[in-house]
Amino acid sequence: MSKRLVPSMAALQCFEAAARHLSFTRAAEELHLTQSAVSKQVAQLEEMLRHHLFLRIRRRLQLTPAGSLYLAEVNKILVQVDMSSRYILSYGQETEVLTVATQPSFGVGWLIPHLKGFGKRHPNIHLDIRNELEPFNLLQGKADVVFFFGQGTWPGATCQELFGEEVLPVCAPDLLAGRALASAEELASQVLLQSTSRPETWHEWFLEQGLHSANSYHGPRFDTFYMCISAAVSGCGVALVPRYLVARELAEGKLVVPWNHVMPSNGAHFLAYQEHSAEVPKVRALVEWVTQQLS
Protein backbone atom coordinates (compact mmCIF):
# COMPACT_ATOMS: atom_id res chain seq x y z
CA MET A 1 0.00 0.00 0.00
CA SER A 2 1.45 3.38 -1.02
CA LYS A 3 2.22 5.98 1.61
CA ARG A 4 -0.53 8.57 2.00
CA LEU A 5 0.26 12.20 1.22
CA VAL A 6 -1.04 13.75 4.45
CA PRO A 7 0.36 17.14 5.47
CA SER A 8 0.12 18.23 9.09
CA MET A 9 -2.81 20.29 10.31
CA ALA A 10 -0.31 22.99 11.37
CA ALA A 11 0.98 23.25 7.80
CA LEU A 12 -2.56 23.56 6.41
CA GLN A 13 -3.47 26.25 8.95
CA CYS A 14 -0.30 28.21 8.19
CA PHE A 15 -0.93 28.01 4.46
CA GLU A 16 -4.59 29.04 4.80
CA ALA A 17 -3.80 32.02 7.02
CA ALA A 18 -0.93 33.16 4.78
CA ALA A 19 -3.13 32.83 1.69
CA ARG A 20 -5.94 34.79 3.32
CA HIS A 21 -3.67 37.64 4.45
CA LEU A 22 -1.11 37.28 1.64
CA SER A 23 1.43 37.81 4.39
CA PHE A 24 3.52 35.42 6.50
CA THR A 25 3.83 38.11 9.17
CA ARG A 26 0.09 38.63 9.61
CA ALA A 27 -0.52 34.89 9.48
CA ALA A 28 2.06 34.43 12.24
CA GLU A 29 0.36 37.07 14.39
CA GLU A 30 -3.01 35.36 13.98
CA LEU A 31 -1.63 31.90 14.80
CA HIS A 32 0.63 33.12 17.61
CA LEU A 33 3.73 31.82 15.84
CA THR A 34 6.89 33.39 14.53
CA GLN A 35 7.10 34.54 10.94
CA SER A 36 9.88 32.07 10.26
CA ALA A 37 7.79 29.18 11.67
CA VAL A 38 4.93 29.97 9.28
CA SER A 39 7.29 30.34 6.35
CA LYS A 40 8.95 27.02 7.18
CA GLN A 41 5.61 25.20 7.38
CA VAL A 42 4.57 26.54 3.97
CA ALA A 43 7.96 25.67 2.46
CA GLN A 44 7.66 22.08 3.72
CA LEU A 45 4.14 21.90 2.28
CA GLU A 46 5.38 23.13 -1.11
CA GLU A 47 8.15 20.54 -1.04
CA MET A 48 5.65 17.76 -0.29
CA LEU A 49 3.27 18.90 -3.05
CA ARG A 50 6.09 19.61 -5.52
CA HIS A 51 4.43 22.88 -6.47
CA HIS A 52 5.01 26.49 -5.50
CA LEU A 53 1.94 27.80 -3.68
CA PHE A 54 3.10 31.41 -3.48
CA LEU A 55 5.09 33.82 -5.60
CA ARG A 56 7.33 36.13 -3.56
CA ILE A 57 7.26 39.46 -5.39
CA ARG A 58 8.95 42.47 -3.75
CA ARG A 59 8.32 41.16 -0.25
CA ARG A 60 4.68 40.53 -1.07
CA LEU A 61 2.93 37.20 -1.51
CA GLN A 62 0.79 36.17 -4.43
CA LEU A 63 -0.95 32.84 -4.85
CA THR A 64 0.09 30.73 -7.80
CA PRO A 65 -2.64 28.96 -9.82
CA ALA A 66 -1.77 25.78 -7.92
CA GLY A 67 -1.97 27.71 -4.65
CA SER A 68 -5.44 29.04 -5.47
CA LEU A 69 -6.66 25.56 -6.32
CA TYR A 70 -5.16 24.08 -3.17
CA LEU A 71 -6.61 26.84 -0.98
CA ALA A 72 -10.15 25.89 -2.02
CA GLU A 73 -9.49 22.27 -1.01
CA VAL A 74 -7.80 23.20 2.26
CA ASN A 75 -10.72 25.45 3.22
CA LYS A 76 -13.08 22.48 2.84
CA ILE A 77 -10.86 20.35 5.09
CA LEU A 78 -10.52 22.98 7.83
CA VAL A 79 -14.27 23.73 7.82
CA GLN A 80 -15.07 20.01 8.11
CA VAL A 81 -12.60 19.52 10.97
CA ASP A 82 -14.05 22.53 12.79
CA MET A 83 -17.63 21.29 12.31
CA SER A 84 -16.74 17.78 13.45
CA SER A 85 -15.00 19.07 16.57
CA ARG A 86 -17.90 21.34 17.52
CA TYR A 87 -20.27 18.45 16.83
CA ILE A 88 -18.55 16.30 19.46
CA LEU A 89 -18.29 19.18 21.94
CA SER A 90 -22.07 19.60 21.87
CA TYR A 91 -22.73 16.17 23.38
CA GLY A 92 -22.15 14.70 26.80
CA GLN A 93 -20.59 11.37 27.65
CA GLU A 94 -23.97 9.68 28.09
CA THR A 95 -25.33 10.94 24.78
CA GLU A 96 -25.90 8.87 21.65
CA VAL A 97 -26.26 10.31 18.17
CA LEU A 98 -28.99 8.83 15.97
CA THR A 99 -28.41 9.61 12.30
CA VAL A 100 -31.63 9.83 10.31
CA ALA A 101 -31.84 10.18 6.51
CA THR A 102 -34.98 11.47 4.84
CA GLN A 103 -36.04 12.92 1.54
CA PRO A 104 -36.40 16.71 1.92
CA SER A 105 -40.14 17.16 1.36
CA PHE A 106 -41.10 14.25 3.61
CA GLY A 107 -38.72 15.51 6.28
CA VAL A 108 -40.22 19.00 6.33
CA GLY A 109 -43.83 18.01 5.66
CA TRP A 110 -44.24 15.03 7.95
CA LEU A 111 -41.20 13.85 9.91
CA ILE A 112 -40.08 17.02 11.68
CA PRO A 113 -43.59 17.98 12.92
CA HIS A 114 -44.02 14.45 14.28
CA LEU A 115 -40.70 14.54 16.17
CA LYS A 116 -41.98 17.17 18.57
CA GLY A 117 -41.48 15.83 22.09
CA PHE A 118 -39.02 13.08 21.12
CA GLY A 119 -36.05 14.94 22.61
CA LYS A 120 -37.88 15.51 25.88
CA ARG A 121 -38.70 11.82 26.23
CA HIS A 122 -35.21 10.72 25.15
CA PRO A 123 -32.80 13.45 26.31
CA ASN A 124 -29.80 11.15 25.83
CA ILE A 125 -30.49 10.75 22.08
CA HIS A 126 -29.48 13.57 19.77
CA LEU A 127 -30.95 13.40 16.30
CA ASP A 128 -28.76 14.17 13.30
CA ILE A 129 -31.28 14.56 10.46
CA ARG A 130 -29.94 14.69 6.92
CA ASN A 131 -31.64 15.43 3.62
CA GLU A 132 -31.09 12.80 0.95
CA LEU A 133 -32.39 13.05 -2.60
CA GLU A 134 -30.75 9.90 -3.91
CA PRO A 135 -31.54 6.36 -2.68
CA PHE A 136 -29.83 5.84 0.65
CA ASN A 137 -27.25 3.13 1.22
CA LEU A 138 -28.30 2.04 4.67
CA LEU A 139 -26.01 -0.97 4.70
CA GLN A 140 -22.88 1.21 4.42
CA GLY A 141 -23.66 2.72 7.80
CA LYS A 142 -24.33 6.25 6.53
CA ALA A 143 -27.53 6.38 8.58
CA ASP A 144 -29.10 4.48 11.47
CA VAL A 145 -32.67 4.97 10.27
CA VAL A 146 -33.96 6.08 6.87
CA PHE A 147 -37.36 7.23 5.66
CA PHE A 148 -38.09 6.58 2.00
CA PHE A 149 -40.88 6.28 -0.54
CA GLY A 150 -41.11 3.10 -2.57
CA GLN A 151 -42.09 -0.55 -2.45
CA GLY A 152 -40.59 -1.44 0.92
CA THR A 153 -38.05 -3.98 -0.27
CA TRP A 154 -34.47 -3.45 0.85
CA PRO A 155 -32.07 -6.43 1.18
CA GLY A 156 -30.55 -6.63 4.65
CA ALA A 157 -32.96 -4.08 6.10
CA THR A 158 -36.21 -4.17 8.04
CA CYS A 159 -38.79 -1.94 6.35
CA GLN A 160 -41.87 -0.78 8.25
CA GLU A 161 -44.68 0.77 6.22
CA LEU A 162 -45.89 4.10 7.57
CA PHE A 163 -48.67 5.18 5.21
CA GLY A 164 -49.64 5.37 1.57
CA GLU A 165 -50.39 8.60 -0.23
CA GLU A 166 -52.43 10.10 -3.02
CA VAL A 167 -51.61 12.95 -5.36
CA LEU A 168 -53.84 15.74 -6.65
CA PRO A 169 -53.32 18.84 -8.80
CA VAL A 170 -53.02 22.21 -7.08
CA CYS A 171 -52.45 25.78 -8.24
CA ALA A 172 -52.72 29.36 -7.04
CA PRO A 173 -56.34 30.65 -6.86
CA ASP A 174 -55.76 33.36 -9.47
CA LEU A 175 -54.00 31.13 -12.01
CA LEU A 176 -57.27 30.27 -13.77
CA ALA A 177 -58.79 33.70 -13.17
CA GLY A 178 -61.51 32.21 -10.99
CA ARG A 179 -63.05 30.07 -13.74
CA ALA A 180 -63.85 26.38 -13.28
CA LEU A 181 -62.29 23.82 -15.58
CA ALA A 182 -64.64 21.80 -17.75
CA SER A 183 -62.36 18.74 -17.95
CA ALA A 184 -58.96 17.31 -17.05
CA GLU A 185 -58.02 17.74 -20.72
CA GLU A 186 -58.32 21.49 -20.29
CA LEU A 187 -55.77 21.28 -17.47
CA ALA A 188 -53.20 19.88 -19.92
CA SER A 189 -52.95 23.28 -21.60
CA GLN A 190 -51.60 24.82 -18.39
CA VAL A 191 -47.94 24.92 -17.33
CA LEU A 192 -47.38 21.58 -15.59
CA LEU A 193 -44.79 21.71 -12.82
CA GLN A 194 -42.67 18.56 -12.89
CA SER A 195 -41.01 16.65 -10.04
CA THR A 196 -37.59 15.15 -10.81
CA SER A 197 -38.16 12.23 -8.44
CA ARG A 198 -41.46 11.22 -10.10
CA PRO A 199 -41.29 12.14 -13.78
CA GLU A 200 -44.16 9.82 -14.76
CA THR A 201 -46.76 11.24 -12.38
CA TRP A 202 -48.53 13.66 -14.74
CA HIS A 203 -48.59 11.07 -17.53
CA GLU A 204 -50.13 8.46 -15.20
CA TRP A 205 -52.64 10.97 -13.82
CA PHE A 206 -53.92 11.82 -17.30
CA LEU A 207 -53.82 8.18 -18.40
CA GLU A 208 -55.97 7.12 -15.45
CA GLN A 209 -58.68 9.38 -16.85
CA GLY A 210 -58.32 7.99 -20.37
CA LEU A 211 -56.34 10.95 -21.67
CA HIS A 212 -53.05 11.06 -23.58
CA SER A 213 -51.52 14.48 -23.12
CA ALA A 214 -48.50 15.48 -25.20
CA ASN A 215 -47.81 18.07 -22.50
CA SER A 216 -47.55 15.66 -19.56
CA TYR A 217 -43.72 15.61 -19.53
CA HIS A 218 -43.25 19.30 -20.34
CA GLY A 219 -42.79 22.12 -17.84
CA PRO A 220 -40.32 23.42 -15.26
CA ARG A 221 -38.66 20.60 -13.34
CA PHE A 222 -37.89 20.71 -9.60
CA ASP A 223 -35.80 18.47 -7.35
CA THR A 224 -38.32 18.38 -4.51
CA PHE A 225 -42.07 18.51 -4.03
CA TYR A 226 -41.65 21.55 -1.80
CA MET A 227 -40.06 23.45 -4.66
CA CYS A 228 -43.02 22.42 -6.85
CA ILE A 229 -45.44 23.61 -4.16
CA SER A 230 -43.63 26.93 -3.79
CA ALA A 231 -43.78 27.42 -7.55
CA ALA A 232 -47.50 26.62 -7.54
CA VAL A 233 -48.19 29.08 -4.71
CA SER A 234 -46.30 31.72 -6.71
CA GLY A 235 -48.58 31.14 -9.70
CA CYS A 236 -45.97 29.47 -11.93
CA GLY A 237 -48.23 26.60 -12.93
CA VAL A 238 -50.08 23.52 -11.70
CA ALA A 239 -48.32 21.00 -9.44
CA LEU A 240 -49.28 17.36 -8.94
CA VAL A 241 -48.27 16.59 -5.37
CA PRO A 242 -49.13 14.37 -2.38
CA ARG A 243 -52.18 15.65 -0.52
CA TYR A 244 -50.50 15.52 2.91
CA LEU A 245 -47.85 18.02 1.77
CA VAL A 246 -50.38 20.71 0.78
CA ALA A 247 -53.01 20.30 3.48
CA ARG A 248 -52.03 23.60 5.12
CA GLU A 249 -51.86 25.58 1.87
CA LEU A 250 -55.29 24.27 0.83
CA ALA A 251 -56.79 25.09 4.22
CA GLU A 252 -55.32 28.62 4.12
CA GLY A 253 -56.52 29.23 0.57
CA LYS A 254 -53.02 29.65 -0.85
CA LEU A 255 -53.73 26.75 -3.21
CA VAL A 256 -56.86 25.34 -4.79
CA VAL A 257 -57.67 22.09 -6.62
CA PRO A 258 -58.44 22.96 -10.26
CA TRP A 259 -59.71 19.48 -11.16
CA ASN A 260 -60.68 17.09 -8.38
CA HIS A 261 -59.23 13.80 -9.54
CA VAL A 262 -57.15 12.10 -6.84
CA MET A 263 -54.74 9.32 -7.80
CA PRO A 264 -53.19 6.82 -5.35
CA SER A 265 -49.40 6.82 -5.61
CA ASN A 266 -47.63 3.66 -6.70
CA GLY A 267 -45.82 3.09 -3.41
CA ALA A 268 -45.85 4.05 0.24
CA HIS A 269 -43.68 5.76 2.84
CA PHE A 270 -41.44 3.45 4.85
CA LEU A 271 -39.09 3.54 7.81
CA ALA A 272 -36.04 1.26 7.48
CA TYR A 273 -33.09 0.14 9.59
CA GLN A 274 -30.52 -2.62 9.37
CA GLU A 275 -31.84 -6.02 10.45
CA HIS A 276 -29.24 -6.38 13.20
CA SER A 277 -30.18 -2.93 14.61
CA ALA A 278 -33.68 -3.90 15.71
CA GLU A 279 -32.71 -4.08 19.38
CA VAL A 280 -30.31 -1.12 19.43
CA PRO A 281 -31.93 1.16 22.05
CA LYS A 282 -31.68 4.42 20.10
CA VAL A 283 -33.11 2.81 16.93
CA ARG A 284 -35.88 1.08 18.86
CA ALA A 285 -36.75 4.38 20.58
CA LEU A 286 -37.32 6.17 17.28
CA VAL A 287 -39.25 3.28 15.72
CA GLU A 288 -41.56 3.12 18.75
CA TRP A 289 -42.02 6.89 18.72
CA VAL A 290 -42.99 7.00 15.03
CA THR A 291 -45.35 4.04 15.51
CA GLN A 292 -47.07 5.88 18.37
CA GLN A 293 -47.39 9.04 16.25
CA LEU A 294 -49.15 7.06 13.53
CA SER A 295 -51.58 5.47 15.97
C-alpha positions as CSV (number, residue, x, y, z in Angstrom):
1,M,0.0,0.0,0.0
2,S,1.5,3.4,-1.0
3,K,2.2,6.0,1.6
4,R,-0.5,8.6,2.0
5,L,0.3,12.2,1.2
6,V,-1.0,13.7,4.4
7,P,0.4,17.1,5.5
8,S,0.1,18.2,9.1
9,M,-2.8,20.3,10.3
10,A,-0.3,23.0,11.4
11,A,1.0,23.2,7.8
12,L,-2.6,23.6,6.4
13,Q,-3.5,26.2,9.0
14,C,-0.3,28.2,8.2
15,F,-0.9,28.0,4.5
16,E,-4.6,29.0,4.8
17,A,-3.8,32.0,7.0
18,A,-0.9,33.2,4.8
19,A,-3.1,32.8,1.7
20,R,-5.9,34.8,3.3
21,H,-3.7,37.6,4.5
22,L,-1.1,37.3,1.6
23,S,1.4,37.8,4.4
24,F,3.5,35.4,6.5
25,T,3.8,38.1,9.2
26,R,0.1,38.6,9.6
27,A,-0.5,34.9,9.5
28,A,2.1,34.4,12.2
29,E,0.4,37.1,14.4
30,E,-3.0,35.4,14.0
31,L,-1.6,31.9,14.8
32,H,0.6,33.1,17.6
33,L,3.7,31.8,15.8
34,T,6.9,33.4,14.5
35,Q,7.1,34.5,10.9
36,S,9.9,32.1,10.3
37,A,7.8,29.2,11.7
38,V,4.9,30.0,9.3
39,S,7.3,30.3,6.4
40,K,9.0,27.0,7.2
41,Q,5.6,25.2,7.4
42,V,4.6,26.5,4.0
43,A,8.0,25.7,2.5
44,Q,7.7,22.1,3.7
45,L,4.1,21.9,2.3
46,E,5.4,23.1,-1.1
47,E,8.1,20.5,-1.0
48,M,5.7,17.8,-0.3
49,L,3.3,18.9,-3.0
50,R,6.1,19.6,-5.5
51,H,4.4,22.9,-6.5
52,H,5.0,26.5,-5.5
53,L,1.9,27.8,-3.7
54,F,3.1,31.4,-3.5
55,L,5.1,33.8,-5.6
56,R,7.3,36.1,-3.6
57,I,7.3,39.5,-5.4
58,R,8.9,42.5,-3.8
59,R,8.3,41.2,-0.2
60,R,4.7,40.5,-1.1
61,L,2.9,37.2,-1.5
62,Q,0.8,36.2,-4.4
63,L,-1.0,32.8,-4.8
64,T,0.1,30.7,-7.8
65,P,-2.6,29.0,-9.8
66,A,-1.8,25.8,-7.9
67,G,-2.0,27.7,-4.7
68,S,-5.4,29.0,-5.5
69,L,-6.7,25.6,-6.3
70,Y,-5.2,24.1,-3.2
71,L,-6.6,26.8,-1.0
72,A,-10.2,25.9,-2.0
73,E,-9.5,22.3,-1.0
74,V,-7.8,23.2,2.3
75,N,-10.7,25.4,3.2
76,K,-13.1,22.5,2.8
77,I,-10.9,20.4,5.1
78,L,-10.5,23.0,7.8
79,V,-14.3,23.7,7.8
80,Q,-15.1,20.0,8.1
81,V,-12.6,19.5,11.0
82,D,-14.1,22.5,12.8
83,M,-17.6,21.3,12.3
84,S,-16.7,17.8,13.5
85,S,-15.0,19.1,16.6
86,R,-17.9,21.3,17.5
87,Y,-20.3,18.4,16.8
88,I,-18.5,16.3,19.5
89,L,-18.3,19.2,21.9
90,S,-22.1,19.6,21.9
91,Y,-22.7,16.2,23.4
92,G,-22.2,14.7,26.8
93,Q,-20.6,11.4,27.7
94,E,-24.0,9.7,28.1
95,T,-25.3,10.9,24.8
96,E,-25.9,8.9,21.7
97,V,-26.3,10.3,18.2
98,L,-29.0,8.8,16.0
99,T,-28.4,9.6,12.3
100,V,-31.6,9.8,10.3
101,A,-31.8,10.2,6.5
102,T,-35.0,11.5,4.8
103,Q,-36.0,12.9,1.5
104,P,-36.4,16.7,1.9
105,S,-40.1,17.2,1.4
106,F,-41.1,14.2,3.6
107,G,-38.7,15.5,6.3
108,V,-40.2,19.0,6.3
109,G,-43.8,18.0,5.7
110,W,-44.2,15.0,8.0
111,L,-41.2,13.8,9.9
112,I,-40.1,17.0,11.7
113,P,-43.6,18.0,12.9
114,H,-44.0,14.4,14.3
115,L,-40.7,14.5,16.2
116,K,-42.0,17.2,18.6
117,G,-41.5,15.8,22.1
118,F,-39.0,13.1,21.1
119,G,-36.0,14.9,22.6
120,K,-37.9,15.5,25.9
121,R,-38.7,11.8,26.2
122,H,-35.2,10.7,25.2
123,P,-32.8,13.5,26.3
124,N,-29.8,11.2,25.8
125,I,-30.5,10.8,22.1
126,H,-29.5,13.6,19.8
127,L,-30.9,13.4,16.3
128,D,-28.8,14.2,13.3
129,I,-31.3,14.6,10.5
130,R,-29.9,14.7,6.9
131,N,-31.6,15.4,3.6
132,E,-31.1,12.8,1.0
133,L,-32.4,13.0,-2.6
134,E,-30.8,9.9,-3.9
135,P,-31.5,6.4,-2.7
136,F,-29.8,5.8,0.7
137,N,-27.2,3.1,1.2
138,L,-28.3,2.0,4.7
139,L,-26.0,-1.0,4.7
140,Q,-22.9,1.2,4.4
141,G,-23.7,2.7,7.8
142,K,-24.3,6.2,6.5
143,A,-27.5,6.4,8.6
144,D,-29.1,4.5,11.5
145,V,-32.7,5.0,10.3
146,V,-34.0,6.1,6.9
147,F,-37.4,7.2,5.7
148,F,-38.1,6.6,2.0
149,F,-40.9,6.3,-0.5
150,G,-41.1,3.1,-2.6
151,Q,-42.1,-0.5,-2.5
152,G,-40.6,-1.4,0.9
153,T,-38.1,-4.0,-0.3
154,W,-34.5,-3.5,0.8
155,P,-32.1,-6.4,1.2
156,G,-30.6,-6.6,4.7
157,A,-33.0,-4.1,6.1
158,T,-36.2,-4.2,8.0
159,C,-38.8,-1.9,6.3
160,Q,-41.9,-0.8,8.2
161,E,-44.7,0.8,6.2
162,L,-45.9,4.1,7.6
163,F,-48.7,5.2,5.2
164,G,-49.6,5.4,1.6
165,E,-50.4,8.6,-0.2
166,E,-52.4,10.1,-3.0
167,V,-51.6,12.9,-5.4
168,L,-53.8,15.7,-6.6
169,P,-53.3,18.8,-8.8
170,V,-53.0,22.2,-7.1
171,C,-52.4,25.8,-8.2
172,A,-52.7,29.4,-7.0
173,P,-56.3,30.7,-6.9
174,D,-55.8,33.4,-9.5
175,L,-54.0,31.1,-12.0
176,L,-57.3,30.3,-13.8
177,A,-58.8,33.7,-13.2
178,G,-61.5,32.2,-11.0
179,R,-63.1,30.1,-13.7
180,A,-63.8,26.4,-13.3
181,L,-62.3,23.8,-15.6
182,A,-64.6,21.8,-17.7
183,S,-62.4,18.7,-18.0
184,A,-59.0,17.3,-17.0
185,E,-58.0,17.7,-20.7
186,E,-58.3,21.5,-20.3
187,L,-55.8,21.3,-17.5
188,A,-53.2,19.9,-19.9
189,S,-53.0,23.3,-21.6
190,Q,-51.6,24.8,-18.4
191,V,-47.9,24.9,-17.3
192,L,-47.4,21.6,-15.6
193,L,-44.8,21.7,-12.8
194,Q,-42.7,18.6,-12.9
195,S,-41.0,16.6,-10.0
196,T,-37.6,15.1,-10.8
197,S,-38.2,12.2,-8.4
198,R,-41.5,11.2,-10.1
199,P,-41.3,12.1,-13.8
200,E,-44.2,9.8,-14.8
201,T,-46.8,11.2,-12.4
202,W,-48.5,13.7,-14.7
203,H,-48.6,11.1,-17.5
204,E,-50.1,8.5,-15.2
205,W,-52.6,11.0,-13.8
206,F,-53.9,11.8,-17.3
207,L,-53.8,8.2,-18.4
208,E,-56.0,7.1,-15.4
209,Q,-58.7,9.4,-16.9
210,G,-58.3,8.0,-20.4
211,L,-56.3,11.0,-21.7
212,H,-53.0,11.1,-23.6
213,S,-51.5,14.5,-23.1
214,A,-48.5,15.5,-25.2
215,N,-47.8,18.1,-22.5
216,S,-47.5,15.7,-19.6
217,Y,-43.7,15.6,-19.5
218,H,-43.3,19.3,-20.3
219,G,-42.8,22.1,-17.8
220,P,-40.3,23.4,-15.3
221,R,-38.7,20.6,-13.3
222,F,-37.9,20.7,-9.6
223,D,-35.8,18.5,-7.4
224,T,-38.3,18.4,-4.5
225,F,-42.1,18.5,-4.0
226,Y,-41.6,21.5,-1.8
227,M,-40.1,23.5,-4.7
228,C,-43.0,22.4,-6.8
229,I,-45.4,23.6,-4.2
230,S,-43.6,26.9,-3.8
231,A,-43.8,27.4,-7.6
232,A,-47.5,26.6,-7.5
233,V,-48.2,29.1,-4.7
234,S,-46.3,31.7,-6.7
235,G,-48.6,31.1,-9.7
236,C,-46.0,29.5,-11.9
237,G,-48.2,26.6,-12.9
238,V,-50.1,23.5,-11.7
239,A,-48.3,21.0,-9.4
240,L,-49.3,17.4,-8.9
241,V,-48.3,16.6,-5.4
242,P,-49.1,14.4,-2.4
243,R,-52.2,15.6,-0.5
244,Y,-50.5,15.5,2.9
245,L,-47.9,18.0,1.8
246,V,-50.4,20.7,0.8
247,A,-53.0,20.3,3.5
248,R,-52.0,23.6,5.1
249,E,-51.9,25.6,1.9
250,L,-55.3,24.3,0.8
251,A,-56.8,25.1,4.2
252,E,-55.3,28.6,4.1
253,G,-56.5,29.2,0.6
254,K,-53.0,29.7,-0.9
255,L,-53.7,26.8,-3.2
256,V,-56.9,25.3,-4.8
257,V,-57.7,22.1,-6.6
258,P,-58.4,23.0,-10.3
259,W,-59.7,19.5,-11.2
260,N,-60.7,17.1,-8.4
261,H,-59.2,13.8,-9.5
262,V,-57.2,12.1,-6.8
263,M,-54.7,9.3,-7.8
264,P,-53.2,6.8,-5.3
265,S,-49.4,6.8,-5.6
266,N,-47.6,3.7,-6.7
267,G,-45.8,3.1,-3.4
268,A,-45.9,4.0,0.2
269,H,-43.7,5.8,2.8
270,F,-41.4,3.4,4.9
271,L,-39.1,3.5,7.8
272,A,-36.0,1.3,7.5
273,Y,-33.1,0.1,9.6
274,Q,-30.5,-2.6,9.4
275,E,-31.8,-6.0,10.4
276,H,-29.2,-6.4,13.2
277,S,-30.2,-2.9,14.6
278,A,-33.7,-3.9,15.7
279,E,-32.7,-4.1,19.4
280,V,-30.3,-1.1,19.4
281,P,-31.9,1.2,22.1
282,K,-31.7,4.4,20.1
283,V,-33.1,2.8,16.9
284,R,-35.9,1.1,18.9
285,A,-36.7,4.4,20.6
286,L,-37.3,6.2,17.3
287,V,-39.2,3.3,15.7
288,E,-41.6,3.1,18.8
289,W,-42.0,6.9,18.7
290,V,-43.0,7.0,15.0
291,T,-45.4,4.0,15.5
292,Q,-47.1,5.9,18.4
293,Q,-47.4,9.0,16.2
294,L,-49.1,7.1,13.5
295,S,-51.6,5.5,16.0
